[in-house]
Amino acid sequence: MQTYYKTTLEDTLYDEDTAVLTYKINYPCISSSFCSVQSINDFYYREAKNSENYCRTILYQQALENAKDTQARPFNSYEFIIDFTVTYNEKCILSLYTDTYTYTGGAHGGTKRTSNTWNLRNCTLLQLGDVYPLTPDSLCKLQKNITHQIAERQQENPDTYFDNYEFLIRENLNLANFYLEPYNGILYFQQYDIAPYSTGIPTFHFPIWNIF
């Protein structure tokens, strides 16, 4: 098992005395006694610095312009928050997802999820095909499995998914959107892909090969 800790880049940017943008970017720093993980740490550091640069340039400029346009009404400060969750950490496999929340005014912000599953023996990313057979038949079974899980959820909580969710599953299924848990894999969809905002980020479990 690897150890990891959270590193943070954060700041509040102002227009004179008014805070217009606050950002907080959390990213992992990994340590392993039997695997070289420097390239992975470099990867997450670059991702964090790119996000910080986006905040301090593009998003900050947008916030400044919005603040000037809303002088006649209250201005809600922009927010940009990145945080990660490690979901699997055994032997030389590390899996985690990262949620990026952005608020630029309005009723609520939006969250986008990304994920990485690392083989730390060689510092490479695992693909879905490494943990689940990617054949036409198995992909069909995977989609049916997701549809079945939604149908069960709809019985308990109606209207938590769009009426045409079966079509939307086929349209929006992204095979890169997965991570591992101790006993199964998790596939996820982005907000609004197959469900309204109130549902959040829908997740679905699926069986995985015993690659560990």
N, C-alpha and C positions, 0 to 999 in steps of 0.2 A: 504493500500500500504506500502511496505517495502522501506527502504532506503538502499543504498549500495554505496561503494566507491572502488576505484581501489588501490590495493597494488602491489608493484613491487619488484621483485628480479632481479638485473642486474649486469653485470660485463663484463670486457674484459680480456681475458687470452692471455698470450704472450709466445713466444719462443724467449728468449733474448729480442731484441728490436722490434720484429715483432709481431703484433697483429694477432693471428691465429683463435680466436673465440670470438664472441660477443654474449651474450645472454641477453634477456629481457623477463621476465616472469611476466605477469600481471594476477592477480587473484582477485576475488571479496571478499569483506568483507561486510556482510549483517547485518543490524540492524532492529529490529522489536519491536514495543511497546506492541504487544499482542501475539507474538509467540516466543518460545525459539529456537534460530537458531544457538546455539553454535556448535552443531554437524555438521551442514552444513559448518560453517566457518572452523572447524577443517578438514573437508573433503577437501576443496579447499586449505588449507594450506599444508596438506600432499601431495596433487597432485603437488603443486608448488615446494615443497622441493624435491620431487622425480625427477621432471624435472631438477631442478638445479643440483642435484647430478649426473644425467645422463650427463649433459653438462660438469661438472667439472671432470668427470672421462672418460667415454666412448667416448663422442664426442670430447673432448679436445685431447685425445690420438690419435684419428683418424686424427684430424687436424694437430697435430705435425708430424705424419708420412707422411701425404700428403705434408706438407710444405718441408720436407726433400727430398721427391721424386721429387719435382718440382723446385729444385734449378736452373735448366737451363732455366726455364721459369717463368713468373709471377705467384705468388700464390695469389689466391682470398680467403680472410679470410672467415671462416665459420660464419654462422649466425643461431641463434635459437631464434624465437620470438613467444610468446604466448600472445594472446589477446582475450577478451571475449566481447560479445554483449548481453545485456538483451533485450529480445523481447516481454516479457509479464510480467507485475508486477501489479497485481490487487488482492485485498482481501488477501487471504493466498496462492496465486499461484504465483510462480516465475519461469520463463522459460528463458533460455539463451543458447547460443552456444559458443564454444571456438574453435578458429583456431590456429593450431600449424604450423608455417612456419619454414622449415629447408632448409638451403642452404649449400651444401658441394662441390661447384664447378660446372662447366658446364654452360650451357646457362641460366638456371633458377633453382630456388628451388622448393619445393613442399609443399603443404598445406594439412593438415588433419583436419577434423572437427569432434568434438564431441559435445554432447548437454545433458542438464539436465533440467527436469521440476519437480519442487518441490512442494509438498503439505506441507506448512509450519506449518499447524496445528499439524502434527505429525512428521515432518521432514523426510518424505519418498518421494521416487522418483515415479512419475507417469509413467506408461507404456502406450504405444500406445492404448492398449485395454481399458484404463480408459477414453479415449476421442474419440475413434472411434471403432465401432463394428468389432471385429475380427472373422468373419465367412467366410467360403469359398466364398460365394456370394459377401460379402462386399469387400474382398481382391481382387477379380476379378474386381469389379467396380473400386477399387482404382488404379489398374494397368492400366485399360482402361482410367481412368482419366489422369494419367501421360502420357500415349501414345498420348492422344488427345492434351494435352498441348504442347508436343514436336512437333506434326504435325503442329500446329499453328505457333510455333516459326520457324520451318523449312521453312514455306512459306515466312516469312520475311527475314530470314537469313539462307540460305541453307548451308549444310555441317558443322553445328555447333554440330551435334550429329553423332555418328557412324551409318553406314548403318543398322546394325543389332541391333539397340537400343531396339526393342521390346523384343528380346531374352535376351539382357543384363539387361533389367529392371527386368525380372523374375529371372535372375541369381544373381543379385547384390542388390536387394531390401532388406534392413536391417531395420527391424521394430523398432530398437532402435534409428535410425537416424531421429529424429523428434524434433521439438520444436513448441511452440505456439506463435501466434500473436493475436492481439485483436479480430479478427473476423474469424480466421481460423487456421488450423494447417499447418505446413510446413514439408514436407519430403525432404531429400536431399541425394545425392549420392556423393561419394568421387571422386576426380580427376581421370580421365581415366576409371571410371566405365562404363559410357555410352557415354562419349563425349571426344574430344581431350582436351589437356591442355588449349588451348586458350578459351574454354568455361567456365573455372573456375569450381566452385562447383555448379552443377545444383540443383535448388530448385523447388518444386512443391507444390501448395496449395491444401488442402483437407478440407472438412467440418468436424466440430467437434461437439460432444454433448455439450449441455449446462450444464456443470458440475459446473458452478460457481454461 
